[in-house]
Amino acid sequence: MGVTLTAAVQLIAVRKQFGDVTAVDDVNLSIGDGEFFSLLGPSGSGKTTVLRMIAGFDLPTAGNVLLNGVDVTSTPPYDRDVNTVFQDYALFPHMTVRENVEYGLRVRGVARAERRKQAEQMLEVVRLPDFGNRKPSEMSGGQRQRVALARALVNHPSVLLLDEPLGALDLKLREEMQTELKSIQREVGITFIFVTHDQGEALSMSSRIAVFNHGRIEQIGTPREIYEHPATSFVAGFVGSSNVMNDEVSQRLLGQPGAHSIRPERIRVADNDRRDDEISATGTISEVLYLGAEIRIAVNLDAGGRLTCTHPGADSRPMAPGDRIEIAFLRTAALNLLTETGT
């Protein structure tokens, strides 16, 4: 893999084994300076182990880790220009918010007046300018997360590592913090590497995403590329909702061999409204889910297989399991999936 001069982080043929278990298997990755880059995958896919190797908490079994072009594979965590924000925040409960943010500067020997100034500036960045005298126990989960972020950013690392930092928050607060994190990242301009199993988080926040599965990268791309052009059946099924048609169903519906994927929103209820540029299919409804803005309909096809489609919730005729239905989609909406895992 060629070296990219502007890369903030590079992994070259990195592998990590824990005994007989291969947690990360021959991963090559280049993350540009200033990117908001997400490592996305289910539990046990290797994404957190990759983050820990970038941080220096775990050493690779093989391969190299580079930060800003410098090989840091064997460099201890405290000598790497990175900081980490954890899911549990890891704040010192006996310290005030300001003292927590100042802590890293105090360890480095920064004078009291200067570290106070820098801490106040960072609390402004994370929208907590008036919270310096509070204790962590006096703050909400979202506020504590911002304090942890300020403490990590005050040292001005070249790379900030975030290990599922929103996992302990409720849904509404998590969505608010997604917007805040992206805004803060743009403001400070440093590289964020964000680990998550939540594909919605990754799609909404990232400039690029690496999708992990069983220790390997299945696909790297922008959120749009990952969602609209999944490289493998795993990516198609894990990132958003997708129908995956096997070779037999593809042959019957499309007249083409090979596995194909199609997003539910690309399939419409035809209601006998056939168009020349569409493929149509008939079947029996097996499930109807009312989701407010839309209705999700699962259809057992007469041609074999099952497809799920969506229909506007406010513009729908009554539908129920057992009803006959015709669906339709553009041929171009069915994407041919690669048979080999992408890297």
C-alpha positions in Angstrom: 0.0 0.0 0.0 1.5 3.4 -1.0 2.1 6.1 1.6 -0.2 9.1 1.4 1.8 12.2 2.6 -1.4 13.9 3.9 -2.6 10.9 5.9 -3.1 11.5 9.6 -3.3 7.8 10.3 -2.2 4.8 8.3 -2.5 1.1 9.0 -0.4 -1.1 6.8 -1.2 -4.9 6.8 -2.1 -4.7 10.5 -3.1 -8.0 12.2 -4.0 -8.6 15.8 -4.3 -12.0 17.5 -5.5 -12.9 21.0 -4.3 -16.4 21.4 -6.0 -18.4 18.6 -8.5 -15.6 17.8 -7.7 -13.3 15.0 -9.4 -10.0 16.0 -8.0 -7.9 13.1 -6.9 -9.5 9.9 -4.6 -7.7 7.4 -6.2 -4.3 7.6 -4.9 -1.5 5.3 -6.3 1.9 6.0 -5.4 5.6 5.3 -7.3 8.4 7.1 -6.8 11.9 5.8 -5.9 14.9 8.0 -9.1 16.6 9.2 -11.5 13.7 8.3 -14.4 12.6 10.4 -13.8 8.9 9.8 -16.0 6.1 11.3 -15.1 2.5 12.0 -18.5 0.8 11.7 -19.4 -2.8 12.4 -21.2 -5.2 14.8 -19.7 -6.3 18.1 -16.6 -8.4 17.6 -15.9 -7.1 14.1 -12.5 -5.7 15.1 -13.2 -2.0 15.0 -12.5 -1.2 18.7 -9.3 -3.3 18.5 -8.2 -1.1 15.5 -8.9 2.0 17.6 -6.9 0.6 20.5 -3.9 -0.1 18.2 -4.0 3.5 16.9 -4.1 4.7 20.5 -1.2 2.4 21.5 -3.3 0.4 24.1 -2.8 -2.7 22.1 0.2 -3.6 19.9 -0.3 -5.2 16.5 0.8 -8.8 16.1 1.9 -7.8 12.6 1.9 -4.7 10.4 2.6 -1.0 11.1 0.7 2.0 12.5 1.7 5.4 11.3 0.7 8.8 12.6 1.4 11.8 10.3 3.9 9.6 8.4 5.8 8.5 11.5 5.9 4.8 12.5 4.5 4.6 16.0 3.8 0.8 16.1 5.9 0.4 19.2 5.5 3.9 20.7 3.6 3.9 24.1 0.3 5.7 24.3 1.6 8.7 26.2 4.1 9.5 23.5 1.5 9.4 20.7 -0.2 12.7 19.5 -3.7 11.2 20.0 -6.3 11.4 22.8 -9.3 9.1 23.4 -12.9 9.7 24.5 -14.5 6.6 26.0 -18.2 5.6 26.3 -18.1 5.9 30.1 -16.4 9.4 30.0 -13.8 8.5 32.7 -14.2 11.8 34.4 -12.7 12.3 37.9 -15.7 12.6 40.2 -13.9 14.6 42.9 -12.8 17.3 40.5 -14.8 20.2 39.1 -15.5 20.3 35.4 -12.7 22.9 34.9 -10.2 20.8 36.9 -11.1 17.8 34.7 -10.5 19.7 31.5 -7.2 21.1 32.9 -5.9 17.8 34.1 -3.9 16.9 31.0 -2.3 20.4 30.9 -1.4 20.1 34.6 0.3 16.7 33.9 2.3 18.4 31.2 3.4 21.2 33.6 1.5 24.0 32.0 1.2 27.0 34.4 -2.0 27.5 36.3 -3.1 30.7 34.6 -2.5 29.3 31.1 -4.2 26.0 31.7 -7.2 27.9 33.2 -7.3 30.1 30.1 -7.1 27.1 27.7 -9.8 25.1 29.7 -12.2 28.0 29.6 -11.6 28.3 25.8 -12.3 24.6 25.3 -15.5 24.8 27.5 -16.7 27.5 25.1 -16.0 25.2 22.2 -18.1 22.4 23.7 -20.9 24.9 24.6 -20.4 24.7 28.4 -18.9 28.1 29.2 -20.7 28.4 32.6 -20.2 24.9 33.9 -16.6 25.1 35.1 -17.3 25.0 38.8 -19.8 22.1 38.7 -18.9 18.5 39.6 -19.6 15.7 37.0 -22.4 14.3 39.2 -24.3 17.6 38.8 -24.5 17.3 35.0 -26.5 15.3 32.5 -25.1 12.5 30.4 -24.8 14.7 27.3 -23.0 17.4 29.4 -20.5 14.9 30.8 -19.8 13.7 27.3 -18.9 17.3 26.3 -16.6 17.6 29.3 -14.8 14.4 28.3 -14.5 15.9 24.8 -13.1 19.2 26.1 -10.6 17.3 28.3 -9.4 15.3 25.2 -9.3 18.3 22.9 -7.5 20.8 25.3 -4.2 19.1 24.5 -4.7 19.8 20.8 -4.0 16.2 19.6 -3.6 15.7 15.9 -6.1 12.8 16.1 -9.1 12.3 18.5 -10.3 8.7 19.0 -13.9 8.2 20.0 -14.9 4.7 21.3 -18.7 4.5 21.0 -19.0 7.8 23.0 -22.7 8.2 22.5 -23.7 4.6 23.4 -24.8 5.5 27.0 -27.2 8.3 25.9 -30.9 8.1 25.1 -32.0 8.3 21.5 -33.0 12.0 21.5 -29.8 13.1 23.2 -27.7 10.9 21.0 -29.1 12.5 17.9 -28.4 16.0 19.4 -24.9 15.0 20.2 -24.3 13.7 16.7 -24.9 17.2 15.4 -22.8 18.8 18.1 -19.9 16.4 17.5 -19.8 17.1 13.8 -20.0 20.9 14.5 -17.2 20.7 17.0 -15.0 18.7 14.7 -15.5 21.2 11.9 -14.6 24.0 14.4 -11.4 22.5 15.8 -10.4 21.0 12.4 -8.6 17.9 13.7 -9.0 14.2 12.6 -11.8 12.4 14.4 -11.9 8.6 14.3 -15.2 7.4 15.6 -16.1 3.8 16.5 -19.7 2.8 16.4 -22.0 -0.2 15.7 -24.9 2.3 14.8 -25.1 2.7 11.1 -27.3 5.8 11.5 -24.5 7.6 13.5 -21.9 6.7 10.9 -24.0 7.8 7.9 -25.0 11.1 9.5 -21.6 12.2 10.8 -18.8 10.8 8.7 -16.8 12.0 5.7 -15.9 8.4 5.1 -16.7 5.0 6.7 -14.9 1.7 6.9 -17.3 -1.2 7.4 -15.8 -4.1 9.4 -16.8 -7.7 9.6 -14.9 -10.6 11.2 -11.7 -8.5 11.6 -11.6 -7.4 7.9 -12.7 -4.3 6.1 -15.6 -5.1 3.7 -15.8 -1.6 2.2 -14.5 2.0 2.5 -16.3 4.9 1.1 -18.4 8.0 1.7 -21.8 7.5 3.4 -23.5 7.9 0.0 -21.2 5.3 -1.6 -21.6 2.8 1.3 -25.4 3.2 1.3 -26.2 3.4 -2.4 -23.4 1.1 -3.7 -22.7 -1.6 -1.1 -19.9 -3.8 -2.3 -21.0 -7.0 -0.5 -24.1 -8.6 0.8 -22.9 -7.9 4.4 -22.6 -4.2 3.8 -26.0 -4.1 2.0 -27.6 -5.9 5.0 -25.8 -4.1 7.8 -25.9 -0.5 6.6 -29.5 0.5 6.5 -32.3 -1.8 5.3 -31.8 -3.7 2.1 -33.3 -6.6 0.2 -30.7 -9.1 -0.9 -31.8 -11.4 -3.8 -29.9 -14.6 -4.2 -28.8 -15.9 -7.6 -32.0 -17.8 -8.3 -34.4 -14.9 -7.5 -32.2 -12.5 -9.4 -32.4 -14.8 -12.4 -36.2 -15.0 -12.3 -36.8 -11.3 -11.7 -33.9 -9.6 -13.5 -32.9 -12.2 -16.0 -29.4 -11.9 -14.5 -27.3 -14.3 -12.4 -25.6 -13.2 -9.2 -26.7 -11.7 -5.9 -28.3 -8.3 -6.0 -29.4 -5.8 -3.4 -32.2 -3.3 -3.6 -33.3 -0.7 -0.9 -36.9 -0.9 0.2 -37.5 2.8 -0.7 -36.6 2.0 -4.3 -39.5 -0.4 -4.6 -43.0 1.0 -5.0 -46.5 -0.4 -4.7 -47.5 -0.6 -8.4 -51.4 -0.9 -8.0 -51.6 -2.0 -11.6 -49.7 1.2 -12.6 -47.1 -0.4 -14.8 -44.3 1.5 -16.5 -42.2 0.4 -19.4 -38.9 1.1 -17.7 -39.7 -0.9 -14.6 -39.6 -4.6 -13.5 -42.8 -5.7 -11.8 -43.6 -8.7 -9.6 -46.7 -10.0 -7.8 -46.9 -11.6 -4.5 -48.7 -11.9 -1.1 -48.2 -9.5 1.8 -46.7 -11.3 4.8 -46.2 -8.3 7.1 -47.2 -4.6 7.4 -45.4 -2.2 9.7 -46.8 1.2 10.3 -44.0 3.7 10.9 -45.8 7.0 10.8 -44.4 8.7 7.7 -44.2 5.4 5.9 -45.6 1.9 5.8 -43.1 -1.0 5.4 -44.5 -4.0 3.5 -43.0 -7.4 3.3 -44.0 -9.4 0.2 -43.6 -13.1 -0.5 -43.1 -13.1 -4.3 -44.7 -15.6 -6.6 -41.3 -15.8 -8.3 -39.7 -16.9 -5.0 -38.0 -14.9 -2.3 -39.2 -12.0 -0.3 -38.9 -8.3 -0.8 -39.7 -5.4 1.5 -40.9 -2.1 0.1 -42.0 1.2 1.6 -45.2 3.2 0.9 -46.2 6.7 2.2 -48.1 6.4 5.4 -50.5 9.2 4.7 -51.2 8.1 1.2 -51.9 4.4 1.5 -54.8 2.1 0.9 -55.5 -0.4 3.7 -53.1 -3.3 3.5 -52.9 -6.4 5.6 -51.1 -9.8 5.6 -52.6 -12.1 3.1 -53.5 -9.4 0.6 -52.3 -9.8 -3.0 -50.0 -7.0 -4.2 -48.0 -5.9 -7.2 -44.7 -4.1 -6.7 -42.3 -2.5 -9.2 -38.8 -1.0 -9.4 -36.3 0.3 -11.9 -33.8 -2.2 -13.1 -31.0 0.2 -12.2 -32.1 0.1 -8.6 -31.0 -3.5 -8.3 -27.3 -3.5 -7.5 -25.0 -6.4 -8.3 -23.1 -7.4 -5.2 -19.4 -8.4 -5.4 -18.7 -12.0 -4.4 -15.4 -11.1 -2.7 -14.9 -8.9 0.3 -13.6 -5.4 -0.5 -10.6 -3.8 1.0 
